[in-house]
Amino acid sequence: MKKVFVILCISAAFAACGGNSSKNTGGSDSTNGANQSAKAADANADTVVAKTGTESAGGSAGSSAGEKLMASLDCSTCHKVDTKVIGPAFEDVAKKYDASEANIDMLAKKIIAGGSGNWGNIAMTPHPSLPESDAKEIVKYILSLKK
């Protein structure tokens, strides 16, 4: 019975994480849409900094853009900020990695390529149509959650 439950959980994770294909079918339209989303998020983050004279709570202005990008993707299916779901809590990721350029690059590539092993045996679904610049903004947001 335990094996059936595990298989159902894994199947649900793959279905939920992979179910975003209608948004990202490849080609220039999805890439342009993602880039436009990133530009809009960056512009909004700049506006927040300009209006308040300070950065948004939780990190840099870039992390605000990353939070918005993440909200437009399927990340919340498997991750929450402070609670482990299928994947690790974002706060746990922030505790494990410092915000160095090397870690930002490495984690952005993991978001794009997917994989498993660092947090258990369940694989993270790859996001191959996500531009690396967007993945880096997402990583910056996650790493800004370090307490």
N, C-alpha and C positions, 0 to 999 in steps of 0.2 A: 504494500500500500504506500509505503514511503517512497519507493522508486516511482510509482505512478504520479505521486504529488510532485516530485522533483521534475519529472519529464513534462508535466503540465505547466509548471512554473517556467521552465526553460522555453517551452513552446510559446507560451503567452508573451514572454520577453522578446523572443524573436519576431513574433507577429506584431507586437506593439512597436518595437524599435525599427523594424523594417517596413512598417506600414506608411512611411512618409514618402513613398516613391512618387506619388502624384504631384508632390511639390517639387521634387528634385529629380526630374527625368533626364537630366543631362542637357547638353546643348547650350547655346548662348542665352536663351531666354531665362533659364534658371540661374545661370551664373550672373547675368545682368541683374536679375531680381535680388539675388543675395548681395551683390555689390551695392545696389541702390539701397537695400535695407541697412547695410553697414554704414553707408554715407549718411543716411538719414539719422541713424543712431548716433554716429559721431557728431553730426551737427547738433543734435539734441543735447548730447553730453556737453559740448562746447557752450551751448546756451545756458545750461545749468551752472557751469562754472562762471560764465560772464555775469549772470544775474545775481549770483550769491557771493561771488568773489572767492569762493572756496570750492573744493572738489566735493562731489557727491559722497554720501556716507558709504563706507565699505571699501574705499580704495580710490583709485585714480579715476579720472574722467573716462579713460578707456575701458575701465571695468564696467561702467554704466552701459556702454555700448555692447559689451560682451553679455551682460545680463539680458538686454533686449534681444540680441541675436539668439541666445539660448532659449528664450521664451518662444521664439518662432520655430524652434526645432522640436525634436522628440525627446530631448534630454530628461524631462521630468517624468517620463515613463519609468525610467530605471534609477533615477537619482533624485534626492531631495537635499536641501541645504544642510540640515542638521540631523538627518535620520538615514540610516542605511536601508535601502529598498532592495533592488536586485544588485545594483552597483553601490559603491561606497558613497557616503554623504560627502557633499562638496567640502564641508569643513574638515573632514578627515583627509581629503586630498590636499587641502591647503596646509594641514599640519605636517604632512609627509614631505612636501616639496617646497623649497624656498623659491622666491620669484626671480630666479636668475634667467638670463636670456637662454642658456642651454636647456633649462627645465621647461621654459615656455615653448621653445622649439620642439622639444621631445614630446611634450604632452599634446601639443597641437597636431603633431604627426600621428599620435595614438588616436586622437579623436577622428581623424580622417581615415586612417587605416584600420581601426578597430583592433581587437586582440584580447588576450586574456593572460593571466598568470600573476600580475602584480597584486590583484585583490581577490584571488580565488580562481576557480575553474570556469566560471560563466563568462563567455566572451562578450565584449562590447561590440555592438553592431558598428560596422564602418560607415563613414559619411563621406564617400568619395567625391561627391559634387560640392562639398563645402570648401570654399576658398581658404587657403592657408592663413591669409590675413584675418579672416573671420574666426577661424579656429583659435588663433593667437589671442584675439580679443576675448573670446570665451574663457580661455585659460587664465588670462589676466584677471578677469572677474572672479573666477573660482579661487585663485591664489590670494585675492584681496580679502577673502573670508577668514584668513588666518587670525585666530584669537590670541 
